[in-house]
Amino acid sequence: EDTIDHTFESLIPLIHKLDTQIVVGDLGCTDRTVQICRNYEAKIVSLSLNGNLSKARNHLLDTTNSKLVFWIEPYETILK
């Protein structure tokens, strides 16, 4: 919740330039992070980790047909 706005703000130029979508995996967030992501029009996908991060990420991949896919954590940013 404390860092997600900064992460999204760093992605906005990339999103507009590539006309792409952000898909967010929700592992059961209990703070305002999901709502903040919705404010940026991100697609929210509920996930169950079940001890297997690869399966969770593959499930996210199955929800999009985007040609460009990369992972970013909610505390990371893209530098200009």
C-alpha positions in Angstrom: 0.0 0.0 0.0 2.8 2.4 0.8 4.8 1.9 -2.4 2.3 0.8 -5.1 1.4 4.3 -6.2 5.1 5.0 -6.9 5.4 1.8 -8.8 2.4 2.6 -11.0 3.5 6.2 -11.6 6.8 4.8 -12.9 4.9 2.5 -15.3 2.5 5.0 -16.8 4.9 6.2 -19.6 5.5 2.6 -20.6 1.8 1.7 -20.5 0.9 4.6 -22.7 3.7 4.2 -25.1 3.0 0.5 -25.6 -0.7 0.6 -25.2 -0.6 -2.3 -22.9 -2.4 -3.6 -19.8 -1.3 -4.2 -16.2 -2.4 -7.4 -14.6 -2.0 -7.6 -10.8 -1.9 -10.9 -8.9 -3.7 -10.6 -5.6 -2.5 -13.3 -3.1 -5.0 -12.1 -0.5 -4.1 -8.5 0.2 -5.7 -7.1 3.3 -4.7 -3.4 2.9 -5.7 -0.9 0.2 -3.3 -2.1 -2.5 -5.9 -3.8 -4.6 -8.1 -0.6 -4.6 -5.1 1.5 -5.5 -4.4 -0.8 -8.4 -8.0 -0.5 -9.6 -7.6 3.3 -9.6 -4.9 2.7 -12.3 -7.3 0.4 -14.3 -5.2 -2.7 -13.6 -6.8 -6.1 -14.1 -6.9 -7.8 -10.7 -6.5 -11.6 -10.6 -7.0 -13.5 -7.4 -4.3 -16.1 -6.9 -3.6 -18.9 -4.5 0.1 -19.4 -4.1 -0.1 -22.9 -2.6 3.7 -23.0 -2.3 4.3 -22.6 -6.0 5.1 -19.2 -7.3 5.6 -20.5 -10.9 2.1 -21.8 -11.1 0.7 -18.5 -9.8 2.7 -16.6 -12.4 1.7 -19.0 -15.2 -2.0 -18.4 -14.2 -1.4 -14.6 -14.6 0.1 -15.2 -18.0 -3.0 -17.2 -19.0 -5.2 -14.1 -18.2 -3.6 -11.8 -20.9 -2.8 -12.0 -24.6 -0.2 -9.2 -24.3 2.9 -9.5 -26.5 5.0 -7.9 -23.8 5.1 -9.4 -20.3 7.4 -8.6 -17.4 7.2 -8.9 -13.7 7.6 -6.1 -11.2 7.1 -6.2 -7.5 4.9 -3.6 -5.7 8.0 -1.9 -4.2 10.0 -1.7 -7.5 10.0 1.2 -10.1 11.0 1.7 -13.7 13.8 4.3 -14.0 13.7 6.9 -16.7 
